[in-house]
Amino acid sequence: NEIKIFSPATVANVACGFDVLGFCLDTIGDEMVIRKTSKKGIHITKIEGFDLPYEAELNVAGVSALAMYDAIQPDCGFEIEIYKNIKPGSGIGSSAASAVGSVFGMNELLGKPYNKTELTQFSIKGEALASQCEHADNLAPAIFGGFTLVKSLSPLEVLPIPSPDNLYVTIIHPQIEIKTAEARAILPKQVALQDAITQWANFGSLIHGLHTGDYGLISRSLDDVIVEPHRSKLIPYYNEVKTAALQSGALGAGISGSGPSIFTFSNGIETAKQVEIAISKVYGNTTIAFDTYVSKIN
Ligand code: HSE
């Protein structure tokens, strides 16, 4: 009547895929314990790692759990323990990991009444509490694994996209906080047609590159001409990190989700580790503290 789960970190947007593309990391994530109780309702009983609200209605994990609870109206309640490793506001899907973990765990304990798309649908409610708008580009990869493309939110349609075997990601997280809601507020409501053309050409090519394992095409398709020009201003030394990554062999780089984390892709783990060293030097020369991760996409 209890399940312990690992809820993974994710990278949303992936340069040219704002709000629709994302992928799941291998080893970085939160742990959660979900327990069935005779006391009805959703009760968050423990939170370690970061200071987050215990009231279910105010907690991302609680809100998605309540969405599922209200839908199924079970004859029991649930306790949720959250052991958070992913720092809120870091740009690697901290709120999505919380939103997904509670519904995934409850679904297992109830005998899996819901499929992955339905679980994503419930978790959108939790994610919306954090970012003040509905999007599923972190949630879908956390639930489905690998790369996912959110084709539409209404009706929710998620397409799993293959990940080439040798594709590795290096992430650097400068320890400044960027709130997703604020990083969304600075984006223009309209884009120029020429930019839209460049963006969808890149996006289609990136998806084709992922399907065919064409690392050169992936590398040539990672430009984001719509969102990055605005959000990169929020991240100190962004251009320096990107340049260092490309010079040390990365296929490309971009803002992870709404930042401040920056992701880079490499063909092979050795290059991914060289990229880690090169981009660490950029923040190493400043007063900004940072973490780095090298991961496969899983
Ligand atoms: N697609 C979202 C954004 C991801 O960039 O605002 C962050 O939650």
Residues whose N, C-alpha, C, O or C-beta is under 5 A from the ligand:
A	BS01	HSE	A12 F18 D19 D137 T180 R184 G257 S258
